[in-house]
């Protein structure tokens, strides 16, 4: 338990800072010590991305997002597990970072590691070698794309990023990359903009980390968290500058909610607005009886971004970091509902008629539809972030379960499961253990939505074996197995299970 008394701040994460330290590559796979039984259907690889090198020569990296990309791989074969990791090669001659340390996902038959710029890094998922750098600007009008695309069952990839729109003003483009081509050509080269969304500010885009997609619609949440593009472009060339220096806030804007049709790509010019929030991750988006329901992990106002980014600033005094963490607001799981059929004559009336939610949408005299969310999860010293669902079967559909990383004042110290319909929760937690984002893997003969396992990497710096892969039963978060390795594993952000 965290304690606050006599103006002194205490935090349970005494050993957490150790997972921000530089580590070394592994020249060959390291066998893991397995406790329990690895499910027989796990026959692929768990891939994870994050920083692993925080200095080169006498030049230090001051921020968690600036450390050199390190790719991790746990391989499953015949009930045994091996662990391997490798740093990415540097690509020269770029104006902004090509440090792809956030996520990895498939495009066609290839796999790409990404951050949040226009550069994708093609990787060999067997050897973890970096193969080439791909600049999306060569194919579409985009300044960057998110590390959280949506991928349809046929392999079609949708992503979003800011761009220069009409009249040299900023906008947001949604980009479609087709699946594997019959002629074996590169799908990336056939990427196209399917719809453009206007920006509230002409020269400062909102920070975009993810977006929502249902069967027929896109949802983009334009928050008041802004990126100063001039600072951003200069941050990679000015010594001592870093990622967090590029952010500003315009809370008077509030939060704007944009929707667009998928087929054909068409922006729907309705003004949906809500109170100022900050947001990294969408959970799921679906349609129901003429409404778009979308669930997100969100934070109140700009303070969340400042604290989150500042807490990841390695220059900061650790005692000050812990103090700020105790004071910072905690993210909530919120549900917003957008009505697709809007009658402008119904001023002051709640337009949401779904019986299972308290979220509202109210028409104002100026034509703005004000959205108030339903809070699905909130806690004074706990939070739900890095969400995952059974995306294979329930992405874009009415669903029941979300899995996430539990944050205790910004420190990830538990795995959580949330029933978004009943609010029931389950938790896995062990002392001095810091898990990463849980990834859901469905069992081959699954019937229920939550038939499967969760895969997470746990750092336990104070243990004899300081890291392990943990496999949990996604029904009740009971432990199925763990695979311990005799080396430290630094913090990771996102990843995927490759069958």
Buried (B, 14 or more C-beta within 10 A) or exposed (E): EBEEEEEEBEBBBEBBEBBBEBBEEBEEBBEBEBEEEBBEBBEBBBBBBBBBBBEEEEEBBBBBBBBBBBBBBBBBEEEEBBBBBBBBEEBEEBEBBBBBBBBBBBBBEBBBBBBBBBBBBBBEBEEBEBBEBBBBBEBBBBBBBBBBBBBBEEBBBBBBBBBEBEEEEBBBBBBBBBBBEEEEEBBBEEBEBBBBBBBBBEEBBBBBBBBBBBEEBBBBBBBBBBBBBEBBEBBBEEEEBBBBBBBBBBBEBBBBBBBBBBEEBEBBEBBBBBBBBBBBBBBBBBBBEEBBBBBBBBBBBBBBBBBBBBBBBBEBEEEEBBBBBBEBEBBBBBBBBBBBEBEEEEEEEBBBEBEEBEBBBBBEEEEBBBBBBBEBBEBEEBBBBBBBBBBEBBBBBBBBBBBBBBBBBBBBBBBBBBBBEEEEBBEBEBEBBBBBBBBBBBEEEBEEBBBBBBBBBBBBBEBEBBBBBBBBBBBEBEEBBBBBBEEBBBBBBBBBBBE
